[in-house]
Amino acid sequence: MDYTPKIAKKDLVHGAYYYGRCRNATIARWNAKTEKFFYFRNKFGETFIEEICHPEDDKLYDVFIVEKEIDPPIKKIPFN
């Protein structure tokens, strides 16, 4: 799998929403304070917030490979 993001970590905007890909999501919200993406995860009928790294920070585990900034979705992703 190609882990090259289309947007470098330094160019991400705090609180902005992005389309991309990881094992469990295609939409995530960037938190510049924690330097992680937040996204909704559905598992066993439950929905909860998870964090995931940008590819510049992790090469061993699942990362959010950001493609482009998008308009905020109807259901906002809060920062925990």
Secondary structure, DSSP 8 states (H G I E B T S, - for coil): -----SS-GGG--TT-EEEEE-SS-SEEEEETTTTEEEEEEEETTEEEEEEEB-TTT-SSS-B-EEEEEE---SS-----
